[in-house]
Amino acid sequence: MGNDRFAVGVDFGGTKIAAGVVNLETGQLVGTARKKTRTQQEQDDIVKRLIAAIDEALMEAGMEAKHVSGIGVGAPGQVNREKGVLLFGPNVSLTDLPIADPISKHYGVPCRLGNDVEVATLGEQYFGAGRGCSSFVCVFVGTGIGSGIIQDGKQHLGASATAGEIGHIVLVPDGKQCGCGAFGCLEAYASRTAITKAIVAGLNRGQDSMIREKVDLTKGTLRSKAIANAIAAGDTLVTTIVTSAAQSMGAGLATIINFYNPTRIILGGGVIEAIDMYFQIAEQEARRRSLPIAGRRVEIVRAELGDYAGIVGAALLVRSRELASNLP
Ligand SMILES: [Zn+2]
């Protein structure tokens, strides 16, 4: 029998796979490992890479699979939780990939699969900024924008288990086209992808900016840290664009506040972690735009687990049902 105190969590992302052995009582990591996610990998290859990361994390912790109660995996896309299958992962170019079964068979312990946002929300709920709060919304701002909803201590997943897609609420009817194909989504205005597109457009118009050398123009990518550095150095182009993106985010948050009336909103993800100004403007704008009673009441805070939310939250999948009844 495995040890109930420990579980392995795997954060399977678009660019990296991070695994860790997690103490489920304290949320502490006792061993971690990282692997790159290859693009255009074979379906078999990805499960092998997940297993390699799990092996390494166990080894670092000085444990074997029999020492843990199970393995949880957070995957980027839509998942079938019962069957443990990644149904659709656009960022990793995968469809209908069985993950839980092969991993469970390989190690002889239970394996549970969840969606990355669901899992990061679970991490914040038990060991991060969601502690002591039974109804809150986690919003993660990075390449895209996703959110997890905790209602009376439980995740609200919705009829098709796709609730929380706050990135695709329509902010501007007939506005900019979003990655999802629709027009005017919040994500098309407030994500790092949106910020990067606006910066590239500004540079192409010949606007002066210190960020010019930081943009990968072939891929159209830019790191959150480079954006933060440009703001700190007083770069006008970048500051103007990020201000506008954060204001859009604030409008999105006001929608959450008015509609859902949460006790707390937790903001996380690469953009929030790296760019302080973005958080501050989004908070101000959320309060300014929301209805007064709900807007005054809501706490708006930063996520606490950072990079580790995915690993810790995935490990919690293993015991999430028991935990939901045992923890406050
Ligand atoms: Zn969209």
Boltz pocket constraint, residues with backbone or C-beta under 6 A from the ligand:
constraints:
  - pocket:
      binder: B
      contacts: [[A, 167], [A, 168], [A, 178], [A, 179], [A, 180], [A, 181], [A, 182], [A, 185], [A, 187]]
      max_distance: 6.0
